[in-house]
């Protein structure tokens, strides 16, 4: 089995102004030309669930109402997975490249969560016009914008 080395390029922080990514000084030059992108894909590490038990969980009992009784972890958004990677598409609400700060409208990561990479969201690569989903989740919102007003408490078991 190959082992890979990844290093955080920054961390997530939350304040009254909302969430942000603080990019480590060594990676600030990588922010050049990020201006103008309304959204970014943030790849981050589920560091609070990086343990052998979480990494060995391959199936879980019905996490969503109406879903199959047992689901493989790759068919869920669970933080418990063989490699605790997360991906969030986030709206950029502010950018201070000199200070290494990217302000976000939302990110589902906690304070001091390590950020592994940032990629610009580009519709030609990231948007799927007509994605298919199983019937049990077909009533979920069709976009992250619609998700803000959706009652997610009604979804999870």
PyMOL commands that place a pseudoatom at each C-alpha (Angstrom):
pseudoatom trace, name=CA, resn=UNK, resi=1, chain=A, elem=C, hetatm=0, pos=[0.000, 0.000, 0.000]
pseudoatom trace, name=CA, resn=UNK, resi=2, chain=A, elem=C, hetatm=0, pos=[1.295, 3.445, -0.890]
pseudoatom trace, name=CA, resn=UNK, resi=3, chain=A, elem=C, hetatm=0, pos=[1.357, 6.192, 1.677]
pseudoatom trace, name=CA, resn=UNK, resi=4, chain=A, elem=C, hetatm=0, pos=[0.877, 9.792, 0.714]
pseudoatom trace, name=CA, resn=UNK, resi=5, chain=A, elem=C, hetatm=0, pos=[1.996, 12.916, 2.498]
pseudoatom trace, name=CA, resn=UNK, resi=6, chain=A, elem=C, hetatm=0, pos=[-0.316, 15.900, 2.654]
pseudoatom trace, name=CA, resn=UNK, resi=7, chain=A, elem=C, hetatm=0, pos=[0.316, 19.147, 4.454]
pseudoatom trace, name=CA, resn=UNK, resi=8, chain=A, elem=C, hetatm=0, pos=[-2.264, 21.727, 5.485]
pseudoatom trace, name=CA, resn=UNK, resi=9, chain=A, elem=C, hetatm=0, pos=[-2.135, 24.979, 3.528]
pseudoatom trace, name=CA, resn=UNK, resi=10, chain=A, elem=C, hetatm=0, pos=[-4.239, 26.821, 6.108]
pseudoatom trace, name=CA, resn=UNK, resi=11, chain=A, elem=C, hetatm=0, pos=[-7.019, 26.502, 8.665]
pseudoatom trace, name=CA, resn=UNK, resi=12, chain=A, elem=C, hetatm=0, pos=[-10.716, 27.295, 9.031]
pseudoatom trace, name=CA, resn=UNK, resi=13, chain=A, elem=C, hetatm=0, pos=[-11.743, 30.030, 11.464]
pseudoatom trace, name=CA, resn=UNK, resi=14, chain=A, elem=C, hetatm=0, pos=[-15.130, 31.342, 12.574]
pseudoatom trace, name=CA, resn=UNK, resi=15, chain=A, elem=C, hetatm=0, pos=[-15.944, 34.821, 13.873]
pseudoatom trace, name=CA, resn=UNK, resi=16, chain=A, elem=C, hetatm=0, pos=[-18.825, 37.284, 13.954]
pseudoatom trace, name=CA, resn=UNK, resi=17, chain=A, elem=C, hetatm=0, pos=[-17.914, 38.103, 10.344]
pseudoatom trace, name=CA, resn=UNK, resi=18, chain=A, elem=C, hetatm=0, pos=[-18.505, 34.473, 9.367]
pseudoatom trace, name=CA, resn=UNK, resi=19, chain=A, elem=C, hetatm=0, pos=[-16.176, 31.660, 8.413]
pseudoatom trace, name=CA, resn=UNK, resi=20, chain=A, elem=C, hetatm=0, pos=[-12.842, 32.142, 6.695]
pseudoatom trace, name=CA, resn=UNK, resi=21, chain=A, elem=C, hetatm=0, pos=[-9.744, 30.317, 5.605]
pseudoatom trace, name=CA, resn=UNK, resi=22, chain=A, elem=C, hetatm=0, pos=[-6.447, 31.640, 6.911]
pseudoatom trace, name=CA, resn=UNK, resi=23, chain=A, elem=C, hetatm=0, pos=[-3.829, 30.550, 4.420]
pseudoatom trace, name=CA, resn=UNK, resi=24, chain=A, elem=C, hetatm=0, pos=[-0.377, 29.874, 5.872]
pseudoatom trace, name=CA, resn=UNK, resi=25, chain=A, elem=C, hetatm=0, pos=[2.207, 32.498, 4.870]
pseudoatom trace, name=CA, resn=UNK, resi=26, chain=A, elem=C, hetatm=0, pos=[4.150, 30.025, 2.722]
pseudoatom trace, name=CA, resn=UNK, resi=27, chain=A, elem=C, hetatm=0, pos=[1.073, 29.511, 0.504]
pseudoatom trace, name=CA, resn=UNK, resi=28, chain=A, elem=C, hetatm=0, pos=[-0.091, 33.124, 0.139]
pseudoatom trace, name=CA, resn=UNK, resi=29, chain=A, elem=C, hetatm=0, pos=[1.514, 33.390, -3.346]
pseudoatom trace, name=CA, resn=UNK, resi=30, chain=A, elem=C, hetatm=0, pos=[-0.856, 30.599, -4.471]
pseudoatom trace, name=CA, resn=UNK, resi=31, chain=A, elem=C, hetatm=0, pos=[-3.816, 33.017, -4.032]
pseudoatom trace, name=CA, resn=UNK, resi=32, chain=A, elem=C, hetatm=0, pos=[-2.699, 35.117, -7.018]
pseudoatom trace, name=CA, resn=UNK, resi=33, chain=A, elem=C, hetatm=0, pos=[-5.526, 35.528, -9.579]
pseudoatom trace, name=CA, resn=UNK, resi=34, chain=A, elem=C, hetatm=0, pos=[-8.184, 33.972, -7.326]
pseudoatom trace, name=CA, resn=UNK, resi=35, chain=A, elem=C, hetatm=0, pos=[-10.060, 37.285, -7.497]
pseudoatom trace, name=CA, resn=UNK, resi=36, chain=A, elem=C, hetatm=0, pos=[-13.198, 37.076, -9.606]
pseudoatom trace, name=CA, resn=UNK, resi=37, chain=A, elem=C, hetatm=0, pos=[-14.122, 33.498, -8.692]
pseudoatom trace, name=CA, resn=UNK, resi=38, chain=A, elem=C, hetatm=0, pos=[-17.412, 33.613, -6.799]
pseudoatom trace, name=CA, resn=UNK, resi=39, chain=A, elem=C, hetatm=0, pos=[-16.971, 30.110, -5.358]
pseudoatom trace, name=CA, resn=UNK, resi=40, chain=A, elem=C, hetatm=0, pos=[-14.156, 27.749, -4.421]
pseudoatom trace, name=CA, resn=UNK, resi=41, chain=A, elem=C, hetatm=0, pos=[-13.903, 24.059, -3.665]
pseudoatom trace, name=CA, resn=UNK, resi=42, chain=A, elem=C, hetatm=0, pos=[-12.276, 23.603, -0.276]
pseudoatom trace, name=CA, resn=UNK, resi=43, chain=A, elem=C, hetatm=0, pos=[-10.651, 20.257, 0.463]
pseudoatom trace, name=CA, resn=UNK, resi=44, chain=A, elem=C, hetatm=0, pos=[-10.254, 19.811, 4.189]
pseudoatom trace, name=CA, resn=UNK, resi=45, chain=A, elem=C, hetatm=0, pos=[-9.417, 17.118, 6.722]
pseudoatom trace, name=CA, resn=UNK, resi=46, chain=A, elem=C, hetatm=0, pos=[-11.979, 15.697, 9.180]
pseudoatom trace, name=CA, resn=UNK, resi=47, chain=A, elem=C, hetatm=0, pos=[-9.284, 15.855, 11.853]
pseudoatom trace, name=CA, resn=UNK, resi=48, chain=A, elem=C, hetatm=0, pos=[-11.654, 15.280, 14.775]
pseudoatom trace, name=CA, resn=UNK, resi=49, chain=A, elem=C, hetatm=0, pos=[-12.586, 11.854, 13.371]
pseudoatom trace, name=CA, resn=UNK, resi=50, chain=A, elem=C, hetatm=0, pos=[-9.154, 10.732, 12.263]
pseudoatom trace, name=CA, resn=UNK, resi=51, chain=A, elem=C, hetatm=0, pos=[-8.816, 7.561, 14.300]
pseudoatom trace, name=CA, resn=UNK, resi=52, chain=A, elem=C, hetatm=0, pos=[-8.622, 3.847, 13.488]
pseudoatom trace, name=CA, resn=UNK, resi=53, chain=A, elem=C, hetatm=0, pos=[-12.274, 3.191, 14.406]
pseudoatom trace, name=CA, resn=UNK, resi=54, chain=A, elem=C, hetatm=0, pos=[-13.562, 5.972, 12.124]
pseudoatom trace, name=CA, resn=UNK, resi=55, chain=A, elem=C, hetatm=0, pos=[-11.210, 4.963, 9.303]
pseudoatom trace, name=CA, resn=UNK, resi=56, chain=A, elem=C, hetatm=0, pos=[-12.329, 1.318, 9.471]
pseudoatom trace, name=CA, resn=UNK, resi=57, chain=A, elem=C, hetatm=0, pos=[-16.080, 2.045, 9.252]
pseudoatom trace, name=CA, resn=UNK, resi=58, chain=A, elem=C, hetatm=0, pos=[-17.149, 0.873, 5.784]
pseudoatom trace, name=CA, resn=UNK, resi=59, chain=A, elem=C, hetatm=0, pos=[-20.909, 0.611, 6.289]
pseudoatom trace, name=CA, resn=UNK, resi=60, chain=A, elem=C, hetatm=0, pos=[-23.423, 2.447, 8.432]
pseudoatom trace, name=CA, resn=UNK, resi=61, chain=A, elem=C, hetatm=0, pos=[-27.009, 1.928, 9.459]
pseudoatom trace, name=CA, resn=UNK, resi=62, chain=A, elem=C, hetatm=0, pos=[-29.560, 4.093, 7.678]
pseudoatom trace, name=CA, resn=UNK, resi=63, chain=A, elem=C, hetatm=0, pos=[-28.271, 7.654, 8.214]
pseudoatom trace, name=CA, resn=UNK, resi=64, chain=A, elem=C, hetatm=0, pos=[-31.067, 9.212, 6.130]
pseudoatom trace, name=CA, resn=UNK, resi=65, chain=A, elem=C, hetatm=0, pos=[-34.796, 8.609, 6.400]
pseudoatom trace, name=CA, resn=UNK, resi=66, chain=A, elem=C, hetatm=0, pos=[-36.030, 6.500, 3.515]
pseudoatom trace, name=CA, resn=UNK, resi=67, chain=A, elem=C, hetatm=0, pos=[-32.521, 5.360, 2.581]
pseudoatom trace, name=CA, resn=UNK, resi=68, chain=A, elem=C, hetatm=0, pos=[-31.481, 1.691, 2.477]
pseudoatom trace, name=CA, resn=UNK, resi=69, chain=A, elem=C, hetatm=0, pos=[-31.210, 0.017, 5.905]
pseudoatom trace, name=CA, resn=UNK, resi=70, chain=A, elem=C, hetatm=0, pos=[-27.425, -0.335, 5.504]
pseudoatom trace, name=CA, resn=UNK, resi=71, chain=A, elem=C, hetatm=0, pos=[-25.301, 1.930, 3.330]
pseudoatom trace, name=CA, resn=UNK, resi=72, chain=A, elem=C, hetatm=0, pos=[-21.681, 1.805, 2.244]
pseudoatom trace, name=CA, resn=UNK, resi=73, chain=A, elem=C, hetatm=0, pos=[-19.746, 4.797, 3.536]
pseudoatom trace, name=CA, resn=UNK, resi=74, chain=A, elem=C, hetatm=0, pos=[-19.001, 5.919, -0.041]
pseudoatom trace, name=CA, resn=UNK, resi=75, chain=A, elem=C, hetatm=0, pos=[-22.745, 6.517, -0.560]
pseudoatom trace, name=CA, resn=UNK, resi=76, chain=A, elem=C, hetatm=0, pos=[-22.872, 8.942, 2.398]
pseudoatom trace, name=CA, resn=UNK, resi=77, chain=A, elem=C, hetatm=0, pos=[-21.356, 12.293, 3.311]
pseudoatom trace, name=CA, resn=UNK, resi=78, chain=A, elem=C, hetatm=0, pos=[-20.219, 10.877, 6.653]
pseudoatom trace, name=CA, resn=UNK, resi=79, chain=A, elem=C, hetatm=0, pos=[-16.972, 12.197, 8.141]
pseudoatom trace, name=CA, resn=UNK, resi=80, chain=A, elem=C, hetatm=0, pos=[-16.120, 8.618, 9.144]
pseudoatom trace, name=CA, resn=UNK, resi=81, chain=A, elem=C, hetatm=0, pos=[-14.282, 7.184, 6.141]
pseudoatom trace, name=CA, resn=UNK, resi=82, chain=A, elem=C, hetatm=0, pos=[-11.047, 5.399, 5.200]
pseudoatom trace, name=CA, resn=UNK, resi=83, chain=A, elem=C, hetatm=0, pos=[-9.413, 8.764, 4.435]
pseudoatom trace, name=CA, resn=UNK, resi=84, chain=A, elem=C, hetatm=0, pos=[-11.151, 11.573, 6.329]
pseudoatom trace, name=CA, resn=UNK, resi=85, chain=A, elem=C, hetatm=0, pos=[-11.244, 14.027, 3.430]
pseudoatom trace, name=CA, resn=UNK, resi=86, chain=A, elem=C, hetatm=0, pos=[-14.030, 16.552, 2.973]
pseudoatom trace, name=CA, resn=UNK, resi=87, chain=A, elem=C, hetatm=0, pos=[-15.043, 18.719, 0.062]
pseudoatom trace, name=CA, resn=UNK, resi=88, chain=A, elem=C, hetatm=0, pos=[-17.178, 21.845, 0.363]
pseudoatom trace, name=CA, resn=UNK, resi=89, chain=A, elem=C, hetatm=0, pos=[-18.104, 24.228, -2.429]
pseudoatom trace, name=CA, resn=UNK, resi=90, chain=A, elem=C, hetatm=0, pos=[-18.160, 27.643, -0.745]
pseudoatom trace, name=CA, resn=UNK, resi=91, chain=A, elem=C, hetatm=0, pos=[-19.117, 31.123, -1.855]
pseudoatom trace, name=CA, resn=UNK, resi=92, chain=A, elem=C, hetatm=0, pos=[-16.278, 33.609, -1.479]
pseudoatom trace, name=CA, resn=UNK, resi=93, chain=A, elem=C, hetatm=0, pos=[-17.574, 36.723, 0.293]
pseudoatom trace, name=CA, resn=UNK, resi=94, chain=A, elem=C, hetatm=0, pos=[-14.213, 38.441, 0.642]
pseudoatom trace, name=CA, resn=UNK, resi=95, chain=A, elem=C, hetatm=0, pos=[-10.602, 37.980, -0.318]
pseudoatom trace, name=CA, resn=UNK, resi=96, chain=A, elem=C, hetatm=0, pos=[-7.522, 39.589, 1.180]
pseudoatom trace, name=CA, resn=UNK, resi=97, chain=A, elem=C, hetatm=0, pos=[-4.672, 37.941, -0.722]
pseudoatom trace, name=CA, resn=UNK, resi=98, chain=A, elem=C, hetatm=0, pos=[-1.953, 39.950, 1.033]
pseudoatom trace, name=CA, resn=UNK, resi=99, chain=A, elem=C, hetatm=0, pos=[-3.139, 38.753, 4.450]
pseudoatom trace, name=CA, resn=UNK, resi=100, chain=A, elem=C, hetatm=0, pos=[-3.989, 35.244, 3.217]
pseudoatom trace, name=CA, resn=UNK, resi=101, chain=A, elem=C, hetatm=0, pos=[-7.674, 35.483, 4.203]
pseudoatom trace, name=CA, resn=UNK, resi=102, chain=A, elem=C, hetatm=0, pos=[-10.571, 34.046, 2.210]
pseudoatom trace, name=CA, resn=UNK, resi=103, chain=A, elem=C, hetatm=0, pos=[-13.970, 34.907, 3.692]
pseudoatom trace, name=CA, resn=UNK, resi=104, chain=A, elem=C, hetatm=0, pos=[-16.743, 32.397, 3.030]
pseudoatom trace, name=CA, resn=UNK, resi=105, chain=A, elem=C, hetatm=0, pos=[-20.543, 32.412, 3.191]
pseudoatom trace, name=CA, resn=UNK, resi=106, chain=A, elem=C, hetatm=0, pos=[-20.545, 28.881, 4.648]
pseudoatom trace, name=CA, resn=UNK, resi=107, chain=A, elem=C, hetatm=0, pos=[-18.349, 25.889, 5.346]
pseudoatom trace, name=CA, resn=UNK, resi=108, chain=A, elem=C, hetatm=0, pos=[-19.254, 22.786, 7.331]
pseudoatom trace, name=CA, resn=UNK, resi=109, chain=A, elem=C, hetatm=0, pos=[-15.883, 22.596, 9.087]
pseudoatom trace, name=CA, resn=UNK, resi=110, chain=A, elem=C, hetatm=0, pos=[-15.056, 23.447, 12.667]
pseudoatom trace, name=CA, resn=UNK, resi=111, chain=A, elem=C, hetatm=0, pos=[-12.615, 25.957, 14.144]
pseudoatom trace, name=CA, resn=UNK, resi=112, chain=A, elem=C, hetatm=0, pos=[-8.947, 25.199, 13.325]
pseudoatom trace, name=CA, resn=UNK, resi=113, chain=A, elem=C, hetatm=0, pos=[-9.848, 22.476, 10.822]
pseudoatom trace, name=CA, resn=UNK, resi=114, chain=A, elem=C, hetatm=0, pos=[-6.895, 21.879, 8.480]
pseudoatom trace, name=CA, resn=UNK, resi=115, chain=A, elem=C, hetatm=0, pos=[-7.404, 22.947, 4.859]
pseudoatom trace, name=CA, resn=UNK, resi=116, chain=A, elem=C, hetatm=0, pos=[-5.500, 20.762, 2.391]
pseudoatom trace, name=CA, resn=UNK, resi=117, chain=A, elem=C, hetatm=0, pos=[-6.248, 22.514, -0.896]
pseudoatom trace, name=CA, resn=UNK, resi=118, chain=A, elem=C, hetatm=0, pos=[-8.371, 25.157, -2.604]
pseudoatom trace, name=CA, resn=UNK, resi=119, chain=A, elem=C, hetatm=0, pos=[-9.555, 24.970, -6.194]
pseudoatom trace, name=CA, resn=UNK, resi=120, chain=A, elem=C, hetatm=0, pos=[-11.644, 27.540, -8.033]
pseudoatom trace, name=CA, resn=UNK, resi=121, chain=A, elem=C, hetatm=0, pos=[-15.201, 26.445, -8.768]
pseudoatom trace, name=CA, resn=UNK, resi=122, chain=A, elem=C, hetatm=0, pos=[-15.647, 26.502, -12.529]
pseudoatom trace, name=CA, resn=UNK, resi=123, chain=A, elem=C, hetatm=0, pos=[-18.979, 25.384, -14.033]
pseudoatom trace, name=CA, resn=UNK, resi=124, chain=A, elem=C, hetatm=0, pos=[-17.268, 23.724, -17.005]
pseudoatom trace, name=CA, resn=UNK, resi=125, chain=A, elem=C, hetatm=0, pos=[-15.632, 21.212, -14.621]
pseudoatom trace, name=CA, resn=UNK, resi=126, chain=A, elem=C, hetatm=0, pos=[-17.755, 21.283, -11.465]
pseudoatom trace, name=CA, resn=UNK, resi=127, chain=A, elem=C, hetatm=0, pos=[-21.375, 21.695, -12.527]
pseudoatom trace, name=CA, resn=UNK, resi=128, chain=A, elem=C, hetatm=0, pos=[-23.501, 18.771, -13.603]
pseudoatom trace, name=CA, resn=UNK, resi=129, chain=A, elem=C, hetatm=0, pos=[-26.691, 19.913, -15.354]
pseudoatom trace, name=CA, resn=UNK, resi=130, chain=A, elem=C, hetatm=0, pos=[-28.835, 16.869, -14.606]
pseudoatom trace, name=CA, resn=UNK, resi=131, chain=A, elem=C, hetatm=0, pos=[-27.327, 14.692, -11.872]
pseudoatom trace, name=CA, resn=UNK, resi=132, chain=A, elem=C, hetatm=0, pos=[-29.061, 11.442, -10.998]
pseudoatom trace, name=CA, resn=UNK, resi=133, chain=A, elem=C, hetatm=0, pos=[-29.759, 10.504, -7.389]
pseudoatom trace, name=CA, resn=UNK, resi=134, chain=A, elem=C, hetatm=0, pos=[-31.591, 7.595, -5.733]
pseudoatom trace, name=CA, resn=UNK, resi=135, chain=A, elem=C, hetatm=0, pos=[-35.323, 8.032, -5.098]
pseudoatom trace, name=CA, resn=UNK, resi=136, chain=A, elem=C, hetatm=0, pos=[-34.840, 8.257, -1.325]
pseudoatom trace, name=CA, resn=UNK, resi=137, chain=A, elem=C, hetatm=0, pos=[-32.959, 11.576, -1.663]
pseudoatom trace, name=CA, resn=UNK, resi=138, chain=A, elem=C, hetatm=0, pos=[-34.609, 12.960, -4.814]
pseudoatom trace, name=CA, resn=UNK, resi=139, chain=A, elem=C, hetatm=0, pos=[-36.631, 15.455, -2.720]
pseudoatom trace, name=CA, resn=UNK, resi=140, chain=A, elem=C, hetatm=0, pos=[-33.462, 17.068, -1.336]
pseudoatom trace, name=CA, resn=UNK, resi=141, chain=A, elem=C, hetatm=0, pos=[-32.577, 20.579, -2.589]
pseudoatom trace, name=CA, resn=UNK, resi=142, chain=A, elem=C, hetatm=0, pos=[-31.083, 20.848, -6.076]
pseudoatom trace, name=CA, resn=UNK, resi=143, chain=A, elem=C, hetatm=0, pos=[-28.462, 23.450, -5.058]
pseudoatom trace, name=CA, resn=UNK, resi=144, chain=A, elem=C, hetatm=0, pos=[-26.526, 24.713, -2.072]
pseudoatom trace, name=CA, resn=UNK, resi=145, chain=A, elem=C, hetatm=0, pos=[-28.557, 27.939, -2.268]
pseudoatom trace, name=CA, resn=UNK, resi=146, chain=A, elem=C, hetatm=0, pos=[-31.798, 25.973, -1.808]
pseudoatom trace, name=CA, resn=UNK, resi=147, chain=A, elem=C, hetatm=0, pos=[-30.212, 23.944, 1.019]
pseudoatom trace, name=CA, resn=UNK, resi=148, chain=A, elem=C, hetatm=0, pos=[-30.127, 26.993, 3.299]
pseudoatom trace, name=CA, resn=UNK, resi=149, chain=A, elem=C, hetatm=0, pos=[-33.932, 26.938, 3.644]
pseudoatom trace, name=CA, resn=UNK, resi=150, chain=A, elem=C, hetatm=0, pos=[-34.333, 23.151, 3.693]
pseudoatom trace, name=CA, resn=UNK, resi=151, chain=A, elem=C, hetatm=0, pos=[-35.305, 21.358, 6.926]
pseudoatom trace, name=CA, resn=UNK, resi=152, chain=A, elem=C, hetatm=0, pos=[-32.381, 18.944, 7.199]
pseudoatom trace, name=CA, resn=UNK, resi=153, chain=A, elem=C, hetatm=0, pos=[-33.664, 17.693, 10.573]
pseudoatom trace, name=CA, resn=UNK, resi=154, chain=A, elem=C, hetatm=0, pos=[-36.340, 15.859, 8.608]
pseudoatom trace, name=CA, resn=UNK, resi=155, chain=A, elem=C, hetatm=0, pos=[-33.678, 14.011, 6.591]
pseudoatom trace, name=CA, resn=UNK, resi=156, chain=A, elem=C, hetatm=0, pos=[-31.381, 12.432, 9.158]
pseudoatom trace, name=CA, resn=UNK, resi=157, chain=A, elem=C, hetatm=0, pos=[-32.367, 9.284, 11.078]
for i in range(1, 157): cmd.bond("trace and resi %d" % i, "trace and resi %d" % (i + 1))
show_as sticks, trace
zoom trace
